[in-house]
Amino acid sequence: MEEFNVGVVGAGYVGLVTGACLAHVGHRVACVDKNEARVAELEEGRVPIYEPGLEELVARSRKRLSFTTDLPGVVRNSDVLFIAVDTPPGEDGSADLSSVGAVARSVGRALAEAEREGGSARERPLVVVNKSTVPVGSGDYVSMLVREGAQEVTAGGEVDYRVVSNPEFLREGSAVYDSMFPDRIVLGAEKRDALDTMRALYEPIVEQTFPTPLDPRPRDTVPFVTTDLASAEMIKYAANAFLATKISFINEVATVCELVGADVSSVANGIGLDGRIGARFLNAGIGWGGSCFPKDVSALRAVAREYGHEPTLLDATVSVNERQKKAVIQKLQRDLRTLKGKRVALLGLAFKPNTDDLREAPSLEIARLVHSLGARVVGYDPVAGKKARTLLPDLQVVFDPYEALEGAHAAVVVTEWEEVVELDPERAASLMEAPKLLVDGRNVLDPASCLSAGLLYRGFGRG
Ligand SMILES: NC(=O)c1ccc[n+]([C@@H]2O[C@H](COP(=O)([O-])OP(=O)(O)OC[C@H]3O[C@@H](n4cnc5c(N)ncnc54)[C@H](O)[C@@H]3O)[C@@H](O)[C@H]2O)c1
């Protein structure tokens, strides 16, 4: 395999995982972050985010993996530079590209400074890779900013670089696995040589020729999708918007199921076996959240509106999702009557299991709503609890699900952590106060066992 010097800007969920995986397969990787404390922590061998397998992978790859705040130094030494910084939603819902822009400008300046100080030893153009999720047109925008940055240093601003779009599809909670065994690798570029470099970089992952222990390997080779910049950027938004819509679709069906007395779990099973539909992302409940779906759907809606198109379907996807969180409150109100003075336990706080990420987690809004109606809220999460404490000062956080249930009049399953899915209904019922209401926001508990244990079970669309 051809070994590359790789720079990754942004040592967050995406950048750190990407860097560690590329080092694991044999490249030399420098991860850059502006957060000095984060870089110092990583230097000391501590991984600042929770992601299964990541700490081990970072430790195993340390020989080829470094951490720094020195972006110009990394630009000079890199063949390929990934931009993996955050692109949060701006006030109007569109993606805020200020971090991406700042990095692109600095890259241009660093390239031009290297040229000026005695010419570049570079054998090929620097490939600048947009891994952050960015709207259509961002590849061109990054290219323009690199040039502008270079012009701040030299009049002509002539520097040798290419821009590639390489959107990321990893899922938090299984990010390492998804990066080593991706369903596909999407590459968008205008220049052939940039695509060739990227193909060579990813060869060990495409051919699955990296060292164990990340078995089992689900497939022999990974397909590339090569396209123009704009289409690659659109693929990412379209993928997330589709998945969010699929969840909102089944939630709409669940609401109707509840009215007519059908069971949405059976319906999802019945339709999911149809190969054209597929079984995944058909779990009814409190809906989607997290750092990607909400902001990416909102960014796609903003792009559509910018071009004069009303994104009717995406608007509905969002409003169904908002309704699901309110449905939790309605279910609590129906059986508790008033929430004032009641104790409500939230089982799980992270937006999904196996992550400590609380960005746009449904738990946050549910906790706020329940608290505003006068209830005391106690939250359990095995990993995200500490972060939740800082975000919600009124939330009592515990690290044992049964401690959360002690004296609770109602409990809401928010995140399907293993500890929650395997909850013992008898023990739960023995700890709770009447009416012992259990709102199963993920439809993961067995209604019959809950009912026979004395819990008042309420799922979503389960008849
Ligand atoms: N988290 C996911 O599951 C996921 C999946 C696919 C795509 N994405 C996309 O990847 C991008 C990164 O997401 P994330 O979740 O890893 O974000 P994150 O917030 O975890 O990490 C971003 C990192 O970038 C650093 N940073 C910001 N500006 C910088 C600068 N100018 N110079 C150096 N470092 C800088 C921050 O300090 C932070 O450590 C986003 O565009 C996101 O939409 C995320």
The ligand as an ORCA input file, in Angstrom:
! r2SCAN-3c Opt
* xyz 0 1
  N     -21.047     13.169     14.752
  C     -21.520     12.422     13.762
  O     -22.135     11.379     13.982
  C     -21.304     12.821     12.330
  C     -21.527     11.880     11.314
  C     -21.327     12.262      9.993
  C     -20.937     13.562      9.701
  N     -20.748     14.455     10.717
  C     -20.292     15.813     10.373
  O     -18.906     15.915     10.655
  C     -18.591     17.240     11.129
  C     -17.915     17.156     12.483
  O     -18.848     16.632     13.408
  P     -18.401     16.131     14.849
  O     -19.593     15.487     15.463
  O     -17.138     15.357     14.749
  O     -18.111     17.545     15.561
  P     -17.399     17.788     16.953
  O     -18.022     19.020     17.497
  O     -17.392     16.552     17.778
  O     -15.874     18.085     16.574
  C     -15.459     19.210     15.888
  C     -14.045     19.553     16.355
  O     -13.533     20.568     15.486
  C     -12.756     21.466     16.260
  N     -12.626     22.719     15.527
  C     -13.592     23.632     15.211
  N     -13.063     24.652     14.531
  C     -11.747     24.388     14.386
  C     -10.659     25.083     13.775
  N     -10.851     26.259     13.169
  N      -9.444     24.534     13.823
  C      -9.241     23.346     14.457
  N     -10.223     22.649     15.067
  C     -11.455     23.163     15.027
  C     -13.537     21.582     17.562
  O     -12.705     22.045     18.613
  C     -13.992     20.113     17.782
  O     -13.077     19.381     18.552
  C     -19.909     18.015     11.114
  O     -20.033     18.691      9.910
  C     -20.938     16.897     11.198
  O     -22.163     17.272     10.622
  C     -20.902     14.115     12.015
*
